[in-house]
Amino acid sequence: MKIVVVGSVAAGTSAAAKARRNTEDAQITIYERDTDISYSGCGLPYYLGGEVESIDDLTPRDAAWFAQRYGADVRTGHEVTGVDPYARTVRVRELATGETFTDTYDELVLATGVSPVVPPVPGVDRPGVFTLRNPRDARGVHAWLTDRDVTRVVVVGAGYIGLETAEQLVGRGLDVTVVEAQEHAMPRMDGDMSARVDAELRAHGVELLTRTRLVRVEGAGTPGAMADAGEADPSGDVSAVVVQDADGERTLPADLVLVAVGVRPNLDLPRAAGATVGPTGAVAVDRQGRTGVPRVWAVGDVAEGFDVITGEPTWVPLGSTANKMGRVAGDALTGGSLAHRGILGTSIVRVFDQAVAQTGLTEDRARAAGHDVVVVHNIKPDRPPYLGGREMLIKAVADRATGRLLGAQAIGPSGVDKRIDVLATAITYGATVDDLFHLDLAYAPTYATTKDPVHYTGMALDNAVRGSAPLLSPAELDRRRAAGEKIQVVDVRSAKDRAKGFVEGSVHIPLAELRARAGELDPTLPTVTYCNKGVTGNAGQNVLRNLGFTDVANLSGGNKNYQQFARTPHPPAG
């Protein structure tokens, strides 16, 4: 068997390595147009900030190492330019010499990955405008930062790479502006969670401009000029970007611009081979990576997967997923039975002092998929405060009819990774919210609380699903009141806590007085109780329900969550 792999980052090398582990009889050739293989693209921002000392630390396995370890012919600097699926051949160009040749295959694995999306605006190809996709890009950015007097940076895009790079460049003492076309940074999350990312960026000196798009890039010596892409200009290094929001255009000085607005699959070769592009815009494959074209496979970021919850095609280009897909295909093409089990889109990113993570469906996506959702905002410390515990917020979403856990998002300074991984595991195996309380999780006060934040999340969701303790999110409360619904909101905190801030229009009856003063409330009206974070609000909710109030909800996440929501303009959920 002759296996040809095109692409050698995560998926391609995983496919080749697994194929070799399964058989010593195959001839394996890997073609890579770049010079680096199997690098950590997710680590590139940390090289720019100095947390990673050398770019070589991100490329620990070079072509020679891989060739020796796996008995493969690894040809870097070779671009595959064409595929003939009938003759089972590929056309290859050696970039150093320009020489072209044809190679044959029995099995062809396309791991062509993605390319950065670059907005087609004037001046975007000026010197000093970069993307950050591979070590070559990182070396270029690093050299520009090192060799020039860079003080002002504009990052276009507030996804993973944009946020990580912004954090690292602030750490270098630079003035950083982040421009994002959507309403918030981290737009894959629900607005009430991504708004907290906005706040973290601004708290660390980042100028964040949301609902703002890039219009053009200007060069030194040509203030105000609309330099066309490719224009010859001896003093044309980037000097500013022009952006536009609802109020018009604005010019931002910039010594360096990083464009990180997203990526798109490299589809030229898959299309040439006759592969079908799926509804996500990536290559449609089965659960083992077959494209539908005989003996042609597609893996990694160029291929779509399927959602664990909905079963629908989805595309989430992450290195962790690419590695799995490559391993599965390498096994299958050598006779194995591995199959991909789907994607939850589990991810985590550090944004200064906060870890920001998510898995499964957001509230918005769950509603769009037709679920009647129950939502909890659970604010708990990752371990007891007496051992340095610090609060995290877990927002979790469940299906009301079945109790199935659908998704979770979490933000906090520590312990977030552990909780999001537990919740991702639970979702993968179809857990219902009542299952979460029964998980036998590790406990010691140095690591967790006796009832872990995961347990509390499950308890609150279970009570809400069963109807014994309904929850109402800040967004839903505001939406219903804005629609004219009369809702009585009861603050059950102490006078000291209320003096620090409260939900507008609420009445104040401390929990200790609630039984005696319940007659001041109308038991026929929808009622919402709240405290600082939710626990005492739930106690007040129970008191009123036991006194005959039939429609009582607890404000999800309490006043702390409500005030964060109220500070940031965004559309209500649903």
C-alpha positions in Angstrom: 0.0 0.0 0.0 1.2 3.5 -0.9 -0.2 6.2 1.3 0.2 9.9 0.3 -0.6 12.5 2.9 -0.9 16.2 2.0 -0.3 18.4 5.0 1.8 17.8 8.1 0.5 19.8 11.0 -1.9 18.0 13.4 -4.1 15.8 11.3 -1.7 14.8 8.6 1.1 13.6 10.9 -1.5 11.9 13.2 -2.9 10.0 10.2 0.6 8.9 9.0 1.7 7.9 12.5 -1.3 5.8 13.2 -1.1 4.1 9.8 2.5 3.2 10.5 1.7 1.9 13.9 -0.9 -0.4 12.3 1.4 -1.7 9.5 5.0 -1.8 8.5 4.1 -2.7 4.9 2.8 0.6 3.8 4.9 3.2 1.9 4.1 6.6 3.4 4.9 9.9 1.8 4.0 13.3 3.3 4.1 16.4 1.2 4.2 19.8 3.0 4.6 23.1 1.3 5.9 24.8 4.4 9.2 24.1 6.1 7.8 23.3 9.6 5.7 20.2 10.5 3.7 19.2 13.5 4.0 22.6 15.1 1.8 24.0 17.9 -0.1 26.8 16.2 -1.9 27.5 19.5 1.4 28.4 21.1 2.4 31.1 18.6 1.0 34.1 20.5 3.0 33.1 23.5 6.2 33.2 21.5 5.4 36.8 20.6 5.0 37.7 24.3 8.0 35.9 25.5 6.4 33.2 27.5 7.7 30.7 24.9 11.4 31.6 24.7 12.2 30.0 21.3 10.0 29.3 18.3 11.8 25.9 18.2 10.0 25.0 21.4 6.8 25.0 19.3 8.3 22.8 16.6 9.8 19.9 18.6 9.4 17.3 15.8 11.1 18.2 12.6 10.8 16.3 9.3 14.0 14.3 9.9 12.8 13.2 13.4 9.4 12.2 12.0 10.9 10.3 9.0 13.2 8.4 11.2 10.6 7.6 13.9 7.8 6.5 11.5 9.7 5.3 8.4 8.0 7.9 6.3 9.3 10.0 3.4 8.6 13.6 4.6 9.1 16.2 1.9 8.8 19.8 3.1 8.9 22.6 0.6 6.7 20.5 -1.7 3.3 21.7 -2.8 0.7 19.3 -4.2 -1.0 21.3 -7.0 -3.3 18.7 -8.5 -5.1 15.4 -8.0 -6.3 12.9 -10.5 -8.6 10.5 -8.6 -9.1 8.2 -11.6 -5.4 7.6 -12.2 -4.7 7.9 -8.4 -1.9 10.5 -8.9 -0.9 13.8 -7.5 1.0 16.5 -9.2 3.7 18.0 -7.0 5.9 21.1 -7.3 9.2 21.4 -5.4 9.1 25.1 -4.4 12.9 25.6 -4.2 13.5 24.6 -7.8 10.1 24.9 -9.4 10.4 21.4 -10.7 7.2 19.4 -11.0 6.6 15.7 -10.9 3.7 13.2 -10.6 3.4 10.7 -7.7 1.0 7.8 -7.4 -1.1 6.7 -4.4 -3.3 3.9 -3.2 -4.8 6.0 -0.4 -4.7 9.8 -0.4 -5.2 11.7 2.8 -5.9 15.4 2.4 -5.0 17.4 5.5 -4.7 20.7 3.8 -5.9 22.7 6.8 -7.0 26.3 6.7 -5.8 29.7 5.6 -6.4 33.0 7.5 -9.3 35.2 6.2 -7.9 38.6 5.2 -10.5 41.3 4.6 -10.2 42.7 1.1 -9.6 46.3 2.1 -7.2 48.8 0.6 -3.7 48.6 2.1 -4.1 45.3 3.9 -0.9 43.9 2.3 1.3 46.8 3.5 4.5 45.9 5.4 3.6 45.6 9.1 0.2 43.8 8.5 0.4 40.2 9.6 -1.7 37.1 10.1 -0.6 34.5 12.7 -1.2 31.0 11.4 2.2 29.2 11.3 5.8 29.6 12.6 6.8 31.6 9.6 4.1 34.2 10.4 5.3 34.2 14.1 8.9 34.8 13.1 7.8 37.7 10.9 5.8 39.4 13.7 8.5 38.8 16.2 11.2 40.3 13.9 9.0 43.3 13.3 8.5 43.8 17.1 12.2 43.3 17.8 13.7 45.4 15.0 11.3 48.4 15.0 10.0 51.0 17.5 6.6 49.4 17.9 4.4 51.0 20.5 0.9 50.8 19.1 -0.8 47.6 17.8 -4.2 47.0 16.3 -5.6 43.5 16.5 -8.4 42.9 14.1 -10.6 40.1 15.5 -11.4 39.0 19.0 -11.4 35.3 18.8 -8.9 32.9 20.3 -5.8 34.1 18.4 -6.7 37.7 18.6 -7.3 37.7 22.3 -4.2 35.6 23.1 -2.1 37.9 21.0 -3.6 41.0 22.6 -2.8 39.7 26.0 0.8 38.9 25.1 1.5 42.2 23.5 0.0 44.1 26.5 2.5 42.1 28.5 5.3 43.6 26.3 4.2 47.0 27.3 2.5 47.9 24.1 -0.7 49.9 23.5 -3.2 47.5 22.1 -6.6 48.1 20.4 -8.8 45.2 19.5 -11.3 45.7 16.7 -14.3 43.3 16.5 -17.2 43.4 14.0 -19.5 41.5 16.3 -21.2 42.8 19.5 -18.6 41.3 21.9 -15.2 39.7 22.1 -15.5 35.9 21.9 -18.6 36.0 19.8 -19.0 32.2 19.9 -20.3 32.5 23.5 -23.6 33.9 24.7 -23.6 37.7 25.0 -24.0 37.7 28.8 -20.7 35.6 29.1 -18.7 37.3 26.3 -19.5 40.7 27.9 -17.3 39.5 30.8 -14.5 39.0 28.4 -15.0 42.5 27.1 -14.7 43.8 30.7 -11.5 41.8 31.3 -9.8 43.2 28.3 -10.7 46.8 29.2 -9.6 46.3 32.8 -6.1 45.5 31.5 -5.9 48.6 29.3 -7.0 47.1 26.0 -9.1 49.5 23.9 -11.9 47.2 22.6 -14.0 48.4 19.8 -17.0 46.2 19.1 -19.5 46.4 16.2 -16.6 48.0 14.3 -15.1 46.9 11.0 -11.8 47.5 9.3 -12.1 49.9 6.3 -8.5 50.4 5.1 -4.9 50.3 6.2 -2.8 53.5 5.7 0.9 53.8 5.3 3.6 56.1 6.7 4.1 59.2 4.6 0.6 59.0 3.1 -1.8 60.2 5.8 -5.4 59.8 4.8 -4.5 58.1 1.5 -6.4 55.1 0.3 -3.4 53.1 -0.8 -4.5 50.3 -3.1 -3.3 46.8 -2.2 0.0 46.3 -3.9 0.7 50.0 -4.5 4.4 50.8 -4.7 5.2 53.2 -1.8 8.8 53.5 -0.5 7.4 54.7 2.9 4.5 52.5 2.9 4.9 50.7 6.2 1.7 50.6 8.2 1.0 53.8 10.1 -2.7 53.6 10.9 -5.9 51.7 10.3 -9.3 53.3 9.5 -12.3 51.6 11.1 -16.0 52.3 11.0 -18.8 51.9 13.5 -22.3 53.3 13.8 -20.9 56.8 14.4 -18.7 56.8 11.3 -15.0 56.4 10.5 -12.2 56.7 12.9 -8.4 56.5 12.4 -6.3 54.4 14.8 -2.5 54.9 14.8 -0.7 51.6 14.4 2.9 50.4 14.1 1.8 46.8 13.6 -1.5 45.3 12.6 -2.5 41.7 13.3 -5.4 40.3 11.3 -7.2 37.5 13.2 -10.7 37.5 11.9 -11.0 33.8 11.2 -9.9 31.0 8.9 -11.4 29.1 5.9 -10.7 25.6 4.7 -8.2 25.1 1.9 -10.5 23.4 -0.6 -8.6 23.5 -3.9 -7.3 20.0 -3.7 -10.4 18.4 -2.2 -12.5 20.0 -5.0 -10.0 18.9 -7.6 -10.3 15.3 -6.3 -14.1 15.6 -6.6 -14.9 15.7 -2.8 -18.2 17.3 -1.7 -18.2 20.5 0.3 -20.7 20.2 3.1 -23.1 22.7 4.5 -20.5 24.1 6.9 -18.2 25.1 4.0 -15.7 22.3 4.9 -15.3 18.9 3.2 -18.1 16.4 3.9 -16.7 13.2 5.3 -18.0 10.1 7.0 -17.1 9.2 10.6 -13.8 7.7 9.4 -12.7 10.6 7.1 -13.8 9.2 3.7 -14.8 11.9 1.3 -17.0 9.7 -1.0 -14.3 9.7 -3.6 -12.8 6.2 -3.6 -9.5 6.1 -1.6 -9.5 9.9 -0.9 -9.8 11.0 2.7 -10.0 14.4 4.3 -9.1 15.1 7.9 -8.5 18.0 10.3 -9.4 21.6 9.8 -10.3 21.1 6.1 -13.1 18.6 7.0 -16.3 19.0 8.8 -17.4 16.8 11.8 -20.8 16.4 13.4 -22.3 17.8 16.6 -22.5 15.3 19.5 -25.8 16.8 20.6 -27.7 17.7 17.4 -26.0 15.2 15.1 -25.8 17.9 12.5 -22.6 18.7 10.5 -20.4 21.2 12.3 -17.0 22.7 11.7 -14.8 23.7 14.6 -11.2 24.0 13.5 -9.3 23.1 16.7 -6.0 21.2 17.0 -7.5 18.7 19.4 -10.2 17.7 16.9 -7.7 17.6 14.1 -5.5 15.1 15.9 -8.5 12.8 16.6 -9.6 12.9 13.0 -6.2 12.2 11.7 -5.7 9.2 14.0 -9.1 7.8 13.1 -8.4 8.0 9.3 -5.0 6.5 9.7 -6.5 3.6 11.5 -9.4 3.1 9.1 -7.3 3.2 5.9 -5.1 0.5 7.3 -8.1 -1.8 8.2 -8.9 -0.5 11.7 -12.4 0.2 13.1 -11.9 3.6 14.8 -14.6 6.1 14.1 -15.0 9.8 15.0 -17.6 10.3 17.8 -18.4 13.9 17.2 -17.6 17.4 18.4 -18.8 19.6 21.2 -16.5 22.5 20.4 -14.9 22.4 23.8 -12.4 25.2 24.1 -10.6 27.3 26.6 -8.5 30.5 26.3 -6.7 32.6 28.9 -7.6 36.3 28.8 -5.3 38.0 31.3 -6.5 36.9 34.7 -9.5 34.9 33.5 -9.9 31.4 31.9 -12.7 31.5 29.4 -14.1 28.1 28.4 -17.1 26.5 26.7 -18.5 23.2 25.6 -21.7 22.0 23.8 -24.5 24.3 22.9 -24.8 27.9 24.1 -28.2 29.2 25.2 -28.6 31.0 21.8 -27.7 27.8 19.8 -29.9 25.6 22.0 -32.9 27.8 21.5 -32.2 28.0 17.7 -32.1 24.2 17.7 -35.6 24.1 19.1 -34.9 23.2 22.7 -37.0 24.6 25.6 -34.1 25.5 27.7 -33.4 25.9 31.4 -30.4 28.1 32.2 -28.4 28.5 35.4 -25.7 31.1 36.2 -23.8 29.5 39.1 -21.3 31.6 40.9 -19.1 29.6 43.2 -15.4 29.5 44.4 -13.2 26.8 42.9 -12.0 25.9 46.4 -12.8 27.3 49.9 -11.9 31.0 50.3 -9.8 30.1 53.4 -7.4 28.4 51.0 -7.5 31.1 48.3 -10.6 30.0 46.5 -11.7 32.5 43.8 -15.1 32.8 42.2 -16.0 31.4 38.8 -19.2 31.7 36.9 -20.6 28.6 35.2 -23.5 29.1 32.8 -25.1 25.8 32.0 -28.0 25.0 29.6 -30.3 22.0 29.8 -33.4 20.7 27.9 -36.5 21.2 30.0 -38.3 18.2 28.6 -35.6 15.6 29.0 -33.3 17.1 31.6 -30.3 16.5 29.3 -27.3 18.7 29.8 -26.8 20.6 26.5 -23.8 23.0 27.1 -21.8 25.0 29.5 -19.7 28.2 29.6 -17.3 29.1 32.4 -15.2 32.1 33.3 -12.9 32.5 36.3 -9.3 32.9 37.4 -8.7 29.2 38.4 -10.3 25.8 38.3 -12.3 26.5 35.1 -10.4 23.9 33.0 -11.3 21.1 35.4 -15.0 22.0 35.5 -15.4 22.4 31.8 -13.8 19.1 31.1 -16.1 17.3 33.6 -19.1 19.0 32.0 -17.9 18.1 28.5 -17.5 14.5 29.6 -21.0 14.5 31.0 -22.5 15.9 27.9 -20.6 13.4 25.7 -22.2 10.5 27.5 -25.7 12.0 27.5 -25.9 12.9 31.2 -29.0 14.5 32.6 -28.7 17.4 35.1 -29.5 15.2 38.0 -26.5 13.0 37.1 -24.2 15.9 37.9 -24.9 15.9 41.6 -24.1 12.2 41.8 -20.6 12.4 40.2 -18.0 11.2 42.7 -15.5 14.1 42.1 -12.2 14.5 43.9 -12.4 16.7 47.0 -9.8 18.2 49.3 -10.0 21.9 50.4 -6.8 22.6 48.4 -8.6 21.7 45.2 -12.4 21.9 45.6 -15.3 22.6 47.8 -17.2 19.7 49.4 -20.0 20.2 46.9 -18.2 21.1 43.8 -19.3 23.9 41.4 -20.3 21.1 39.1 -22.5 19.6 41.8 -24.2 22.9 42.5 -24.8 23.5 38.8 -26.5 20.1 38.5 -28.6 20.7 41.7 -29.8 24.1 40.5 -30.6 22.8 37.0 -32.4 19.7 38.3 -34.6 21.8 40.6 -35.4 24.1 37.7 -36.2 21.2 35.3 -38.5 19.6 37.9 -40.2 22.9 38.6 -39.4 22.9 42.3 -37.1 25.9 42.0 -37.5 27.7 38.6 -34.8 30.0 37.5 -35.0 33.3 35.5 -32.0 34.8 33.8 -31.4 38.6 33.9 -32.0 38.7 30.1 -35.4 37.0 30.4 -36.4 39.2 33.4 -35.6 42.4 31.4 -37.3 41.0 28.3 -40.5 40.2 30.1 -40.6 43.5 32.0 -39.9 45.5 28.8 -42.8 43.7 27.2 -45.1 45.1 29.9 -45.5 42.1 32.1 -46.0 42.9 35.7 -43.4 41.0 37.8 -42.7 41.6 41.5 -39.0 41.4 42.2 -38.0 40.7 45.8 -34.5 41.5 47.2 -34.0 39.1 50.2 -30.5 40.4 51.1 -29.5 42.5 54.1 -29.8 46.3 54.0 -26.0 46.5 53.9 -25.8 44.4 50.7 -28.7 46.3 49.1 -27.0 49.6 49.7 -24.2 48.4 47.3 -26.7 48.0 44.4 -30.0 46.4 43.5 -32.3 45.4 40.7 -34.3 48.4 39.6 -37.9 48.2 40.6 -37.3 45.5 43.3 -38.8 45.6 46.8 -36.6 44.9 49.8 -37.6 42.2 52.3 -34.7 40.5 54.0 -35.0 36.7 54.2 -35.3 36.8 58.0 -38.4 39.0 57.7 -39.9 37.3 54.6 -42.3 35.0 56.4 -43.7 37.8 58.5 -43.9 40.3 55.7 -45.1 38.0 52.9 -48.5 39.7 53.1 -47.0 42.8 51.5 -46.6 40.9 48.3 -49.3 39.8 45.8 -49.3 35.9 45.6 -51.1 36.0 42.2 -48.2 37.9 40.5 -45.2 36.3 38.9 -42.5 36.8 41.5 -38.7 36.8 41.3 -36.4 36.5 44.4 -32.8 37.4 44.4 -29.7 37.7 46.6 -26.1 38.4 45.8 -25.3 35.2 43.9 -28.4 32.9 44.2 -28.3 30.7 47.3 -30.3 33.0 49.6 -32.6 33.9 46.7 -33.4 30.2 46.5 -34.2 30.1 50.2 -36.5 33.1 49.7 -38.1 31.3 46.8 -38.8 28.3 48.9 -40.4 30.4 51.6 -42.8 32.0 49.2 -43.7 28.8 47.5 -44.4 27.2 50.8 -46.7 30.1 51.7 -48.8 29.5 48.6 -47.1 31.7 45.9 -47.5 29.6 42.8 -45.1 31.4 40.3 -41.8 32.1 42.0 -38.5 32.1 40.2 -35.0 32.7 41.5 -32.9 35.2 39.6 -30.1 33.2 38.0 -26.7 34.3 39.4 -28.3 36.9 41.7 -27.7 40.6 41.8 -24.0 40.1 40.9 -24.9 38.5 37.6 -27.7 41.0 37.0 -25.5 44.0 37.4 -22.9 42.6 35.1 -25.6 42.0 32.5 -27.1 45.5 33.0 -23.8 47.2 32.4 -23.4 45.8 28.9 -25.9 46.6 26.1 -26.9 43.5 24.3 -30.1 42.0 23.0 -32.1 39.8 25.4 -32.0 36.0 25.1 -34.6 34.4 23.0 
